[in-house]
Structures are given as structure tokens and as C-alpha cells.
Amino acid sequence: MLHKTAEKFIALHSRPVLGAALDGRRYGPVKKGLVGKYYAKVFERRIFEFVPPEDISPKKFPYTKSFMLFR
């Protein structure tokens, strides 16, 4: 396990580290949800990659990371 408690994991990974989202990232709120038949805390992080990064007009590719913590 990466962190000792689920609350510590959520506190560190559900918000930007420096208080402001950098590098084209957006953070969603932490919600209580039902995944299958299990209760979980769910949050998402949306990230935008620019390909190629050194180009004058790079293409923007969004992808989403979803996190689910089961109790």
C-alpha cells in the first residue's frame, strides 16, 4: 500500500500539490459512490497532453484518470 490510510491517499492525490493545477490538469471533486455493489470514494483527474511538445502548434489530447477507493 502506498499510504497508511485512504484519507491520506485522497488528500494527496485529489488536489494539486501547490494549490494550483499546473501542466493542463483539472481535478474533480471527491464523491461518495457505488461501484458495482461496493461503496467507494471516487475522484477523477483530467490531464491534457500536447503532442509533439516542442511544436509551435501541438495537438491537444485529453485523457482521464479515475480513482476509486473501496472501504
N, C-alpha and C positions, 0 to 999 in steps of 0.2 A: 504494500500500500504506500502511496506517495506521501500522504499526510495522515496524521493520527486520527483526525475526526473529519466527518463530512462537512461540518460547518467551516472548518479551516480551509478545505479544498474549495468550497463555494466562495468564501471571502477572497481567496487569492486568484481564482480563475474567472469569476463572473464580472469583474470590474477592471478597468485599465489600471496598470501598475502606477503610473504617475498622476492619475486623476483625470487625464485627458486621453482620449483614444488617438493613437498615432498610427501611421502606416496604413491608413484606409480601413481601419477596423471599426465595427459597430457592435455594441454589447446589448443584448436583450435582457429584460428583467427576469429574476428568478421566480418561477411559478411552481405551485403545487399541482401535480398532475397524476394521471393514471396511465401507466404504460402496461398494456396487457391487463392483468388483474392485480398488479402491484402498484402501490403508491410510491411516487418518486418526486424529487425536486428537479426541475428541468430548466435549463437556460441555454441560449444559443449565442454564438459569436459569428458575425458575418465578416468575412475578410475579402478584400479586393486585391488581386494580383495584376500587375501591369507587365505585359509581355510584348516585346523584349523591353527590359527596364531601362536600357541606355538609349532607346529610340526617342526621336522628337515627338512622335505621336503614337505611343504604345496602345495596344488594345487592352481594355479593362475586363478581367474575368472575375466575377463574384463566386464565392463558394461559402457554404455554411458549415460550421462545426456545431454539433448538438451534444450537450452533456446531460446525462440522466443519472442521478444518484438515488439508489434504492435504499429503503430502510428495512 
